[in-house]
Every structure is written in structure tokens, then in C-alpha cells.
Amino acid sequence: MEYPLMTITKVNHPKPLAKTILSWVVYIAQGLVVLFIYSGEQLIPKIFKLPAPAILAKLKQKQFVVIMAVIMVGGWISNWLTATGAFEVSIEDKLIFSKLTTGHLPGNAELKTLIDRFIQ
């Protein structure tokens, strides 16, 4: 270990509120799609006084694939909305590296060089 007295802490970069809310909307939409597939034949006529749409029967035939796709795509969208892309390294509250500024993650050698420069 090259820096035995160094303490490493992890801090999450704050996510924008609007994107966090949109992420929850995606999560709720996923649940509604699953509910629609499983219970649409009963719920739609009761709530909207309309017959269930024809596409519902097709979705029910392939419900496993449809639900897995909804979960995967919804998860991807939710992750995309809440990812900040931040990776920052600070020593004694002084920022020595920021992925948000540089656009890349540091390699081991680059990080070691930055730390060594700060220590000297």
C-alpha cells in the first residue's frame, strides 16, 4: 500500500430532482404495463366502460417476453435518467480529478501521478 495514511470515502453526486421524478414515473409505468397485461381484460371494461383492446390478447400470449422487455427497457431508461456520470477525487477538500470536467475515468497511473503531485 503506497498511501497508508490516506482515507477513502465515497460520496454520491446529487441527482437532478426532475430526472429522479421521471425515473419514478418510468417505474410506475412499468407496473401499470404489467397490471394491464395481467388484469386488463377485467379492469378496462370496469373502469373505462370499453371492451379490452385486441392487442391485449397478443400481449398475453407472449406475456413473459413482454414483461421482461418492459423491465429491461424501463430499467435502462431509469438508470440513464439518474446516472450523473460523476467520478471525482478530492484530497483535503481540494478537487484533483473530475470525470465531469475531463470526460474520462483516470487510470491507475494517472491517479497515482495526481496524488503524488498533491502530496509534494
Secondary structure, DSSP 8 states (H G I E B T S, - for coil): ---TT-----------HHHHHHHHHHHHHHHHHHHHHHHHHHHHHHHHSS---HHHHHHHHTHHHHHHHHHHHHHHHHHHHH-----EEEETTEEEEEHHHHSS---HHHHHHHHHHHH-
